[in-house]
Amino acid sequence: MKARVRAIFEKLGGGADALLLMNSIDPHLDQSFFYVFDVPSGLFEGSLAIAFPDGELTVMSSPLEEESARQAARADPHVTVEVPNGRAERDALLERLLGTRSTIALNYRELTHEGFLALEKALPGSTWTDASAALRAARMIKDREEIARLKRAAEIASKVAVEIPSLLRPGITELELAAEMEYRMIRGGASGRSFATITAFGAMGAEPHYAPRDRPLTPGSSLVCDFGALYRRYASDITRSFRFGPADPELKAVHEKVLEAQEAALAVLRPGVPGKEPHLAAQRVIDASPWRGRFIHGLGHSVGLAVHDGYGMNALTEEPIEEGMAITVEPGIYLPGKGGVRIEDDIVVTGSGYEFLTTAPREYLEVRA
């Protein structure tokens, strides 16, 4: 993890003597804690990671994860683990490690107010600086191990995407389908889902962030399935759209147009291109169709330790795409009252373009009811 720590300090530009990352209680866990401390399991509620410019890292672990923490430290000579017994011992250790450090970087985006007040009390007189932008920049460019985990997470989800048509039957509910998909991801090697699975039947496919209910599947329905697997803390995110039963000529044409829009975005996606360009390429395809204005969200986002990992591609994104980014490409067309189509894939940006991480077929598929 030394290289990751040093990358963060490079992005900080020499403005900090140490970096301190502090977890609160789930779900207020700082994923950057797990970026600098590669530990495969555990919540690490209330734990801290203290990194220094030379790449060394000290982790204050909760006793609940002591064994996992010590195992991870044994694999990395640049990591030291401490397990303080209570807040007073923790604060004394903070004073010993950081009391002479004048400027300490914090992740303002993730640190709770309660946590910040505790740090101010433990380290009076310290100067605080915001590491949020540096952490985001470092995490956006994935290293070899991160890409390997993202690829595995994508493989698991892609396999389930291929299996979805075989799960469809009249009467299965959105919740039942979501549960079956999540079970299959875990059976396939995932540690869990990377976000709440979306299974939207019929008209609800027009709502991108829909939450599944006990609505049954009926012949003549379209489906949008948006889901992902978590593998060793790294996420995948894939969406596939299907038709169950008799064809709907309009939704079939919509599916073909969405796929055309995705291909147009991918055709311009390469290092150095502003993030808005792939989005606008997809938008131009859709806006030249009968469904102008029905692409209602950004083209994609980075994916990593979080399913939305800091970078977004939309019509205003000037920040360039860089080699090593892992991002989604997910155009969609949404027809209120009728349904929608979204096709989403995970890709990693290479020196000359991109490589697919997700591999499930993207073409229109009508499942016999």
Backbone hydrogen bonds, N-H to C=O, Kabsch-Sander energy under -0.5 kcal/mol:
donor,donor_aa,acceptor,acceptor_aa,energy
5,V,1,M,-2.3
6,R,2,K,-2.5
7,A,3,A,-2.0
8,I,4,R,-1.9
9,F,5,V,-2.0
10,E,6,R,-2.1
11,K,7,A,-2.0
12,L,8,I,-1.8
13,G,9,F,-1.0
13,G,10,E,-0.6
14,G,9,F,-1.1
15,G,12,L,-0.5
17,D,103,T,-2.9
18,A,103,T,-0.9
19,L,51,A,-2.6
20,L,105,A,-2.9
21,L,49,A,-2.8
23,N,47,S,-2.8
24,S,28,H,-2.4
28,H,25,I,-2.9
29,L,27,P,-1.9
31,Q,29,L,-0.7
33,F,30,D,-1.7
34,F,30,D,-0.7
35,Y,31,Q,-0.9
36,V,32,S,-1.9
37,F,33,F,-1.7
38,D,36,V,-0.6
39,V,37,F,-1.6
46,G,24,S,-1.4
47,S,44,F,-1.7
48,L,60,M,-1.9
49,A,21,L,-2.5
50,I,58,T,-3.3
51,A,19,L,-2.8
51,A,49,A,-0.6
52,F,56,E,-2.2
55,G,52,F,-2.6
57,L,78,H,-2.5
58,T,50,I,-2.8
59,V,80,T,-3.1
60,M,48,L,-2.8
61,S,59,V,-0.8
61,S,82,E,-2.7
65,E,62,S,-1.5
66,E,63,P,-1.1
69,A,65,E,-2.6
70,R,66,E,-2.7
71,Q,67,E,-2.3
72,A,68,S,-2.2
73,A,69,A,-2.1
74,R,70,R,-2.1
75,A,71,Q,-0.9
75,A,72,A,-0.5
76,D,73,A,-1.5
79,V,76,D,-1.7
80,T,57,L,-2.5
82,E,59,V,-3.2
86,G,84,P,-1.1
90,R,86,G,-1.9
91,D,87,R,-3.0
92,A,88,A,-2.0
93,L,89,E,-2.0
94,L,90,R,-2.4
95,E,91,D,-2.4
96,R,92,A,-2.1
97,L,93,L,-2.4
98,L,94,L,-3.0
99,G,95,E,-1.8
101,R,98,L,-1.7
102,S,100,T,-0.6
104,I,102,S,-0.5
104,I,127,T,-3.1
105,A,18,A,-3.1
106,L,129,T,-2.7
107,N,20,L,-0.6
108,Y,106,L,-1.3
110,E,107,N,-1.5
111,L,107,N,-2.4
116,F,112,T,-2.2
117,L,113,H,-2.3
118,A,114,E,-1.8
119,L,115,G,-1.9
120,E,116,F,-2.4
121,K,117,L,-1.8
122,A,118,A,-2.0
123,L,119,L,-2.6
126,S,123,L,-1.7
127,T,102,S,-3.0
129,T,104,I,-1.9
131,A,106,L,-3.6
131,A,129,T,-0.5
135,L,131,A,-2.7
136,R,132,S,-2.4
137,A,133,A,-2.4
138,A,134,A,-2.3
139,R,135,L,-2.6
140,M,136,R,-1.6
141,I,137,A,-0.7
141,I,138,A,-0.7
142,K,140,M,-0.8
142,K,324,G,-2.5
147,I,143,D,-2.4
148,A,144,R,-2.0
149,R,145,E,-2.0
150,L,146,E,-2.7
151,K,147,I,-2.6
152,R,148,A,-1.9
153,A,149,R,-2.7
154,A,150,L,-2.3
155,E,151,K,-2.4
156,I,152,R,-2.2
157,A,153,A,-2.0
158,S,154,A,-2.7
159,K,155,E,-2.1
160,V,156,I,-1.5
161,A,157,A,-2.4
162,V,158,S,-1.9
163,E,159,K,-1.1
164,I,160,V,-1.2
166,S,163,E,-0.9
167,L,163,E,-0.7
167,L,164,I,-1.9
168,L,164,I,-0.7
168,L,165,P,-0.8
171,G,217,L,-2.8
172,I,169,R,-1.7
174,E,215,R,-1.6
175,L,213,R,-1.9
177,L,173,T,-2.6
178,A,174,E,-2.4
179,A,175,L,-2.5
180,E,176,E,-2.2
181,M,177,L,-2.3
182,E,178,A,-2.4
183,Y,179,A,-2.4
184,R,180,E,-2.1
185,M,181,M,-1.9
186,I,182,E,-2.2
187,R,183,Y,-2.7
188,G,184,R,-1.5
189,G,186,I,-1.6
190,A,185,M,-2.4
191,S,230,L,-3.0
192,G,230,L,-0.8
194,S,228,G,-1.9
198,I,226,D,-3.1
199,T,197,T,-0.6
200,A,224,V,-2.5
201,F,199,T,-0.5
202,G,222,S,-2.8
204,M,201,F,-1.7
205,G,202,G,-2.0
206,A,203,A,-1.8
207,E,204,M,-1.9
210,Y,207,E,-1.5
217,L,172,I,-2.2
220,G,244,F,-2.8
221,S,218,T,-1.0
221,S,244,F,-1.2
223,L,242,F,-2.6
224,V,200,A,-1.9
225,C,240,R,-2.7
226,D,198,I,-2.4
226,D,224,V,-0.5
227,F,238,I,-2.6
230,L,192,G,-2.6
231,Y,229,A,-0.5
231,Y,234,Y,-3.1
234,Y,231,Y,-2.3
235,A,304,G,-2.5
236,S,229,A,-1.5
238,I,227,F,-3.1
239,T,344,E,-1.3
240,R,225,C,-2.2
242,F,223,L,-2.0
243,R,365,L,-1.9
244,F,221,S,-3.5
245,G,243,R,-0.7
245,G,367,V,-3.0
252,K,248,D,-2.4
253,A,249,P,-2.1
254,V,250,E,-2.4
255,H,251,L,-2.4
256,E,252,K,-2.1
257,K,253,A,-2.0
258,V,254,V,-2.6
259,L,255,H,-2.3
260,E,256,E,-1.9
261,A,257,K,-2.4
262,Q,258,V,-2.4
263,E,259,L,-2.3
264,A,260,E,-2.1
265,A,261,A,-2.1
266,L,262,Q,-2.5
267,A,263,E,-1.7
268,V,264,A,-0.6
268,V,265,A,-1.1
269,L,265,A,-0.6
269,L,266,L,-0.7
270,R,268,V,-0.6
272,G,321,I,-3.3
273,V,270,R,-1.6
275,G,319,E,-2.0
276,K,317,T,-2.3
277,E,274,P,-1.9
279,H,275,G,-0.9
280,L,276,K,-3.0
281,A,277,E,-2.2
282,A,278,P,-2.0
283,Q,279,H,-2.7
284,R,280,L,-2.5
285,V,281,A,-1.3
286,I,282,A,-2.0
287,D,283,Q,-3.1
288,A,284,R,-1.1
289,S,286,I,-1.6
292,R,289,S,-0.9
294,R,291,W,-2.1
296,I,294,R,-0.8
299,L,313,M,-1.3
300,G,313,M,-1.3
302,S,311,Y,-2.6
303,V,326,A,-2.4
304,G,306,A,-2.3
309,D,302,S,-2.4
309,D,307,V,-0.6
313,M,300,G,-2.9
314,N,312,G,-0.6
317,T,314,N,-1.4
318,E,316,L,-0.8
321,I,273,V,-2.8
324,G,349,V,-2.5
325,M,322,E,-1.9
327,I,325,M,-0.5
327,I,347,I,-2.2
328,T,301,H,-2.5
329,V,345,D,-2.2
330,E,299,L,-3.5
333,I,341,V,-2.3
334,Y,294,R,-1.5
335,L,339,G,-3.0
338,K,335,L,-2.5
339,G,335,L,-2.4
341,V,333,I,-2.4
343,I,331,P,-1.8
344,E,239,T,-2.0
345,D,329,V,-1.5
347,I,327,I,-2.8
348,V,355,E,-2.4
349,V,325,M,-3.0
350,T,353,G,-1.3
355,E,348,V,-2.1
357,L,346,D,-3.2
358,T,346,D,-1.4
367,V,243,R,-3.6
367,V,365,L,-0.6
